[in-house]
Amino acid sequence: MATFATFLDILPDPNNPIGEAGQALATNSGGTAGPGFASVKLSSNRKTIVDKTNSGRSVARAIAGHTWKVGITYNPLTRDQFEPVYSFLLSRLGRLNPFYVILPNQSTSRNSTFATYAASNTISVEAASETDTRIPAGRTYMIIDGFSASSNEPKPGDMFNVTDPDNGNHVKAYRTTRIETADNYDALLPDGNTNYPLANDTERRIHFTPPLTYSILDNATLNFINPKVRVRLADDVQEYSLGTNNLYKFDLQLEEALP
C-alpha cells in the first residue's frame, strides 16, 4: 500500500505531475503531467499616490504592499489534459486556499552556467556586517555568497524565493534588477552602505524588487531554481467552455497571496 505525506500544492504542469489521489507523482509512476501554458502574463502591481504642487513639484508615496498578478492561457485541452488542472483548482475551494505556480520562463536563470551551479550548490545571504546579522525589511539589495570563480551569477530578471529558518511565512517572490560583482560595483549606495562584494569571487551584491517583506537571517537560502509564486484565484467563479470538437477552452487569473 502506497502512502504519501502531503497533497500537491503546485499547479500541475509538465514538470509537476499529479496523481489521482492528489499527490505529487512522477509520470513513470502513474502521475499525469499538467498541460503546458499557451501564454503567461505577469503583472507587477505597486499602488502609489502622486501629488503635484502648483509649482510643478511632485511627491510620490507607496500606499500598499506589492503584489504579483499572473494570467495563464491554455491551448484547447482534451478532457484528460483538462481534468487534473480543474480538479486541482476545485480542491482549493475557490479563493479560500492558496497554492503555488512556477512560471516556465522563470524556472531557471538566464545564465545557464549559474543555473547549473545553483542546482547543486547553496546560495545564501551574507548579513555579517548588518545590524544583528539580519538584512532589514524594506531593503532592495543585499550581499549573497556561495559562489566560486567559475560559477558566474544570476542575471537581471531572474526570480528567487527566500528560505529563512526563522520565518516560514517568508514566501514572497522577488525579481533581480541589478547584479554587482567584485570587478563591477557601485562604491557607495544611496544610503551610504559601503558593503561591497569581496575580491575572492564568493560574493555578489544583488538588487531586486519588490523590497524585502521581512528581515532575513544571515545564511538564509536563496532559491533561484524553480522559484514559486504563492497565489490564489482572482475570482470566485471559474468556468470553461466545451466546443463541438470536444476540446476545453480554459484560462486562469491569479493574484499573489501572502500568509
Contacts in CASP RR format, 6 or more apart in sequence:
PFRMAT RR
TARGET T0000
AUTHOR 0000-0000-0000
METHOD contacts of the structure
MODEL  1
MATFATFLDILPDPNNPIGEAGQALATNSGGTAGPGFASVKLSSNRKTIV
DKTNSGRSVARAIAGHTWKVGITYNPLTRDQFEPVYSFLLSRLGRLNPFY
VILPNQSTSRNSTFATYAASNTISVEAASETDTRIPAGRTYMIIDGFSAS
SNEPKPGDMFNVTDPDNGNHVKAYRTTRIETADNYDALLPDGNTNYPLAN
DTERRIHFTPPLTYSILDNATLNFINPKVRVRLADDVQEYSLGTNNLYKF
DLQLEEALP
4 21 0 8 1.000
4 23 0 8 1.000
4 24 0 8 1.000
6 23 0 8 1.000
7 22 0 8 1.000
7 23 0 8 1.000
7 91 0 8 1.000
8 16 0 8 1.000
8 18 0 8 1.000
8 19 0 8 1.000
8 22 0 8 1.000
8 23 0 8 1.000
8 24 0 8 1.000
8 88 0 8 1.000
9 99 0 8 1.000
9 100 0 8 1.000
10 16 0 8 1.000
10 24 0 8 1.000
10 99 0 8 1.000
10 100 0 8 1.000
10 101 0 8 1.000
10 102 0 8 1.000
10 228 0 8 1.000
11 85 0 8 1.000
11 88 0 8 1.000
11 99 0 8 1.000
11 100 0 8 1.000
11 101 0 8 1.000
11 102 0 8 1.000
12 18 0 8 1.000
12 32 0 8 1.000
12 33 0 8 1.000
12 34 0 8 1.000
12 84 0 8 1.000
12 85 0 8 1.000
12 88 0 8 1.000
13 33 0 8 1.000
13 34 0 8 1.000
13 35 0 8 1.000
13 36 0 8 1.000
13 37 0 8 1.000
13 102 0 8 1.000
13 104 0 8 1.000
14 33 0 8 1.000
14 34 0 8 1.000
14 35 0 8 1.000
14 36 0 8 1.000
15 33 0 8 1.000
15 102 0 8 1.000
15 107 0 8 1.000
15 226 0 8 1.000
16 24 0 8 1.000
16 33 0 8 1.000
16 34 0 8 1.000
16 102 0 8 1.000
17 24 0 8 1.000
17 25 0 8 1.000
17 26 0 8 1.000
17 27 0 8 1.000
17 31 0 8 1.000
17 32 0 8 1.000
17 33 0 8 1.000
17 34 0 8 1.000
18 24 0 8 1.000
18 25 0 8 1.000
18 31 0 8 1.000
18 32 0 8 1.000
18 34 0 8 1.000
18 84 0 8 1.000
18 88 0 8 1.000
19 25 0 8 1.000
19 30 0 8 1.000
19 31 0 8 1.000
19 32 0 8 1.000
19 84 0 8 1.000
20 31 0 8 1.000
20 32 0 8 1.000
22 88 0 8 1.000
22 91 0 8 1.000
25 31 0 8 1.000
27 33 0 8 1.000
32 80 0 8 1.000
32 84 0 8 1.000
34 81 0 8 1.000
34 84 0 8 1.000
34 85 0 8 1.000
35 74 0 8 1.000
35 75 0 8 1.000
35 77 0 8 1.000
35 81 0 8 1.000
35 82 0 8 1.000
35 85 0 8 1.000
36 74 0 8 1.000
36 75 0 8 1.000
36 104 0 8 1.000
37 72 0 8 1.000
37 73 0 8 1.000
37 74 0 8 1.000
37 104 0 8 1.000
38 73 0 8 1.000
38 74 0 8 1.000
38 75 0 8 1.000
39 72 0 8 1.000
39 73 0 8 1.000
40 70 0 8 1.000
40 71 0 8 1.000
40 72 0 8 1.000
40 73 0 8 1.000
40 103 0 8 1.000
40 104 0 8 1.000
40 105 0 8 1.000
41 70 0 8 1.000
41 71 0 8 1.000
41 72 0 8 1.000
42 68 0 8 1.000
42 69 0 8 1.000
42 70 0 8 1.000
42 71 0 8 1.000
42 103 0 8 1.000
43 68 0 8 1.000
43 69 0 8 1.000
43 70 0 8 1.000
44 66 0 8 1.000
44 68 0 8 1.000
44 175 0 8 1.000
44 209 0 8 1.000
44 210 0 8 1.000
45 66 0 8 1.000
45 67 0 8 1.000
45 68 0 8 1.000
45 69 0 8 1.000
46 62 0 8 1.000
46 64 0 8 1.000
46 65 0 8 1.000
46 66 0 8 1.000
46 67 0 8 1.000
46 210 0 8 1.000
47 62 0 8 1.000
47 63 0 8 1.000
47 64 0 8 1.000
47 65 0 8 1.000
48 60 0 8 1.000
48 61 0 8 1.000
48 62 0 8 1.000
48 63 0 8 1.000
49 60 0 8 1.000
49 61 0 8 1.000
49 63 0 8 1.000
50 58 0 8 1.000
50 59 0 8 1.000
50 60 0 8 1.000
51 58 0 8 1.000
51 59 0 8 1.000
51 60 0 8 1.000
52 58 0 8 1.000
52 59 0 8 1.000
53 59 0 8 1.000
65 210 0 8 1.000
66 209 0 8 1.000
66 210 0 8 1.000
66 211 0 8 1.000
67 255 0 8 1.000
67 256 0 8 1.000
68 173 0 8 1.000
68 229 0 8 1.000
68 231 0 8 1.000
68 255 0 8 1.000
68 256 0 8 1.000
69 234 0 8 1.000
69 253 0 8 1.000
69 254 0 8 1.000
69 255 0 8 1.000
69 256 0 8 1.000
70 101 0 8 1.000
70 103 0 8 1.000
70 229 0 8 1.000
70 231 0 8 1.000
70 252 0 8 1.000
70 253 0 8 1.000
70 254 0 8 1.000
70 255 0 8 1.000
70 256 0 8 1.000
71 251 0 8 1.000
71 252 0 8 1.000
71 253 0 8 1.000
71 254 0 8 1.000
72 101 0 8 1.000
72 251 0 8 1.000
72 252 0 8 1.000
72 254 0 8 1.000
73 251 0 8 1.000
74 85 0 8 1.000
74 249 0 8 1.000
74 250 0 8 1.000
74 251 0 8 1.000
76 245 0 8 1.000
76 247 0 8 1.000
76 248 0 8 1.000
76 249 0 8 1.000
77 85 0 8 1.000
77 247 0 8 1.000
77 248 0 8 1.000
77 249 0 8 1.000
77 250 0 8 1.000
78 246 0 8 1.000
78 247 0 8 1.000
78 248 0 8 1.000
79 246 0 8 1.000
79 248 0 8 1.000
81 248 0 8 1.000
82 240 0 8 1.000
82 248 0 8 1.000
82 250 0 8 1.000
85 250 0 8 1.000
86 238 0 8 1.000
86 240 0 8 1.000
86 250 0 8 1.000
88 99 0 8 1.000
89 233 0 8 1.000
89 238 0 8 1.000
89 252 0 8 1.000
90 238 0 8 1.000
91 97 0 8 1.000
92 98 0 8 1.000
92 99 0 8 1.000
92 232 0 8 1.000
92 233 0 8 1.000
94 232 0 8 1.000
94 233 0 8 1.000
94 236 0 8 1.000
94 238 0 8 1.000
95 232 0 8 1.000
95 233 0 8 1.000
95 234 0 8 1.000
95 235 0 8 1.000
95 236 0 8 1.000
96 232 0 8 1.000
97 232 0 8 1.000
98 230 0 8 1.000
98 231 0 8 1.000
98 232 0 8 1.000
98 257 0 8 1.000
99 230 0 8 1.000
99 231 0 8 1.000
99 232 0 8 1.000
100 228 0 8 1.000
100 229 0 8 1.000
100 230 0 8 1.000
100 231 0 8 1.000
101 228 0 8 1.000
101 229 0 8 1.000
101 231 0 8 1.000
101 254 0 8 1.000
102 226 0 8 1.000
102 227 0 8 1.000
102 228 0 8 1.000
102 229 0 8 1.000
103 159 0 8 1.000
103 229 0 8 1.000
106 158 0 8 1.000
106 159 0 8 1.000
106 227 0 8 1.000
107 225 0 8 1.000
107 226 0 8 1.000
107 227 0 8 1.000
108 115 0 8 1.000
108 224 0 8 1.000
108 225 0 8 1.000
108 226 0 8 1.000
109 115 0 8 1.000
109 118 0 8 1.000
109 154 0 8 1.000
109 155 0 8 1.000
109 158 0 8 1.000
109 224 0 8 1.000
110 154 0 8 1.000
110 155 0 8 1.000
110 157 0 8 1.000
110 158 0 8 1.000
111 152 0 8 1.000
111 153 0 8 1.000
111 154 0 8 1.000
111 155 0 8 1.000
111 158 0 8 1.000
113 150 0 8 1.000
113 151 0 8 1.000
113 152 0 8 1.000
114 151 0 8 1.000
114 152 0 8 1.000
114 153 0 8 1.000
114 154 0 8 1.000
114 155 0 8 1.000
114 224 0 8 1.000
115 224 0 8 1.000
115 225 0 8 1.000
117 147 0 8 1.000
117 148 0 8 1.000
117 150 0 8 1.000
117 151 0 8 1.000
117 152 0 8 1.000
118 154 0 8 1.000
118 224 0 8 1.000
118 225 0 8 1.000
119 225 0 8 1.000
121 146 0 8 1.000
121 148 0 8 1.000
121 151 0 8 1.000
122 146 0 8 1.000
122 221 0 8 1.000
123 144 0 8 1.000
123 145 0 8 1.000
123 146 0 8 1.000
123 147 0 8 1.000
123 221 0 8 1.000
123 222 0 8 1.000
123 224 0 8 1.000
124 144 0 8 1.000
124 145 0 8 1.000
124 146 0 8 1.000
124 219 0 8 1.000
124 220 0 8 1.000
124 221 0 8 1.000
124 222 0 8 1.000
125 135 0 8 1.000
125 142 0 8 1.000
125 143 0 8 1.000
125 144 0 8 1.000
125 145 0 8 1.000
125 162 0 8 1.000
125 216 0 8 1.000
125 217 0 8 1.000
125 218 0 8 1.000
125 219 0 8 1.000
125 220 0 8 1.000
125 221 0 8 1.000
125 222 0 8 1.000
126 142 0 8 1.000
126 143 0 8 1.000
126 144 0 8 1.000
126 145 0 8 1.000
126 203 0 8 1.000
126 218 0 8 1.000
127 133 0 8 1.000
127 134 0 8 1.000
127 135 0 8 1.000
127 142 0 8 1.000
127 143 0 8 1.000
127 216 0 8 1.000
127 217 0 8 1.000
127 218 0 8 1.000
127 219 0 8 1.000
128 218 0 8 1.000
129 143 0 8 1.000
129 195 0 8 1.000
130 136 0 8 1.000
130 195 0 8 1.000
130 218 0 8 1.000
133 217 0 8 1.000
133 218 0 8 1.000
134 215 0 8 1.000
134 216 0 8 1.000
134 217 0 8 1.000
134 218 0 8 1.000
135 142 0 8 1.000
135 212 0 8 1.000
135 215 0 8 1.000
135 216 0 8 1.000
136 212 0 8 1.000
136 215 0 8 1.000
137 211 0 8 1.000
137 212 0 8 1.000
137 213 0 8 1.000
137 214 0 8 1.000
137 215 0 8 1.000
138 211 0 8 1.000
138 212 0 8 1.000
138 213 0 8 1.000
139 211 0 8 1.000
139 212 0 8 1.000
140 207 0 8 1.000
140 208 0 8 1.000
140 209 0 8 1.000
140 210 0 8 1.000
140 211 0 8 1.000
140 212 0 8 1.000
141 178 0 8 1.000
141 189 0 8 1.000
141 205 0 8 1.000
141 206 0 8 1.000
141 207 0 8 1.000
141 208 0 8 1.000
142 205 0 8 1.000
142 206 0 8 1.000
142 212 0 8 1.000
142 216 0 8 1.000
143 195 0 8 1.000
143 197 0 8 1.000
143 203 0 8 1.000
143 204 0 8 1.000
143 205 0 8 1.000
144 203 0 8 1.000
144 204 0 8 1.000
144 205 0 8 1.000
144 206 0 8 1.000
144 222 0 8 1.000
145 202 0 8 1.000
145 203 0 8 1.000
145 204 0 8 1.000
146 202 0 8 1.000
146 203 0 8 1.000
147 153 0 8 1.000
147 201 0 8 1.000
147 202 0 8 1.000
147 203 0 8 1.000
147 204 0 8 1.000
148 201 0 8 1.000
148 202 0 8 1.000
149 201 0 8 1.000
153 179 0 8 1.000
153 181 0 8 1.000
153 204 0 8 1.000
154 160 0 8 1.000
154 176 0 8 1.000
154 179 0 8 1.000
154 204 0 8 1.000
154 206 0 8 1.000
154 224 0 8 1.000
155 176 0 8 1.000
155 179 0 8 1.000
156 176 0 8 1.000
156 177 0 8 1.000
156 178 0 8 1.000
156 179 0 8 1.000
157 175 0 8 1.000
157 176 0 8 1.000
157 177 0 8 1.000
158 175 0 8 1.000
158 176 0 8 1.000
158 224 0 8 1.000
159 173 0 8 1.000
159 174 0 8 1.000
159 175 0 8 1.000
159 176 0 8 1.000
159 224 0 8 1.000
159 227 0 8 1.000
160 173 0 8 1.000
160 174 0 8 1.000
160 176 0 8 1.000
160 208 0 8 1.000
160 222 0 8 1.000
160 223 0 8 1.000
160 224 0 8 1.000
160 227 0 8 1.000
161 171 0 8 1.000
161 172 0 8 1.000
161 173 0 8 1.000
161 174 0 8 1.000
161 222 0 8 1.000
161 223 0 8 1.000
161 227 0 8 1.000
161 228 0 8 1.000
162 170 0 8 1.000
162 172 0 8 1.000
162 174 0 8 1.000
162 216 0 8 1.000
162 220 0 8 1.000
162 221 0 8 1.000
162 222 0 8 1.000
162 223 0 8 1.000
163 170 0 8 1.000
163 220 0 8 1.000
163 221 0 8 1.000
163 222 0 8 1.000
163 223 0 8 1.000
164 170 0 8 1.000
164 214 0 8 1.000
164 216 0 8 1.000
164 217 0 8 1.000
164 220 0 8 1.000
165 217 0 8 1.000
165 220 0 8 1.000
166 217 0 8 1.000
166 220 0 8 1.000
167 214 0 8 1.000
167 217 0 8 1.000
169 214 0 8 1.000
169 258 0 8 1.000
169 259 0 8 1.000
170 213 0 8 1.000
170 214 0 8 1.000
170 216 0 8 1.000
171 228 0 8 1.000
171 230 0 8 1.000
171 258 0 8 1.000
171 259 0 8 1.000
172 210 0 8 1.000
172 212 0 8 1.000
172 213 0 8 1.000
172 214 0 8 1.000
172 256 0 8 1.000
172 258 0 8 1.000
173 227 0 8 1.000
173 228 0 8 1.000
173 229 0 8 1.000
173 230 0 8 1.000
173 256 0 8 1.000
174 208 0 8 1.000
174 209 0 8 1.000
174 210 0 8 1.000
174 212 0 8 1.000
175 208 0 8 1.000
175 209 0 8 1.000
176 206 0 8 1.000
176 207 0 8 1.000
176 208 0 8 1.000
177 207 0 8 1.000
177 208 0 8 1.000
177 209 0 8 1.000
178 206 0 8 1.000
178 207 0 8 1.000
179 204 0 8 1.000
179 205 0 8 1.000
179 206 0 8 1.000
179 207 0 8 1.000
180 186 0 8 1.000
180 196 0 8 1.000
180 197 0 8 1.000
180 204 0 8 1.000
180 205 0 8 1.000
180 206 0 8 1.000
180 207 0 8 1.000
181 197 0 8 1.000
181 204 0 8 1.000
182 196 0 8 1.000
182 197 0 8 1.000
182 198 0 8 1.000
182 199 0 8 1.000
182 200 0 8 1.000
182 201 0 8 1.000
182 203 0 8 1.000
185 196 0 8 1.000
185 197 0 8 1.000
185 205 0 8 1.000
186 196 0 8 1.000
187 194 0 8 1.000
187 196 0 8 1.000
188 194 0 8 1.000
195 205 0 8 1.000
196 205 0 8 1.000
197 203 0 8 1.000
197 204 0 8 1.000
197 205 0 8 1.000
213 258 0 8 1.000
229 254 0 8 1.000
229 256 0 8 1.000
230 256 0 8 1.000
230 257 0 8 1.000
230 258 0 8 1.000
230 259 0 8 1.000
231 254 0 8 1.000
231 255 0 8 1.000
231 256 0 8 1.000
231 257 0 8 1.000
232 254 0 8 1.000
232 255 0 8 1.000
232 257 0 8 1.000
233 252 0 8 1.000
233 253 0 8 1.000
233 254 0 8 1.000
234 253 0 8 1.000
234 254 0 8 1.000
234 255 0 8 1.000
235 253 0 8 1.000
238 252 0 8 1.000
240 248 0 8 1.000
240 249 0 8 1.000
240 250 0 8 1.000
241 248 0 8 1.000
241 249 0 8 1.000
241 250 0 8 1.000
242 248 0 8 1.000
242 249 0 8 1.000
243 249 0 8 1.000
END
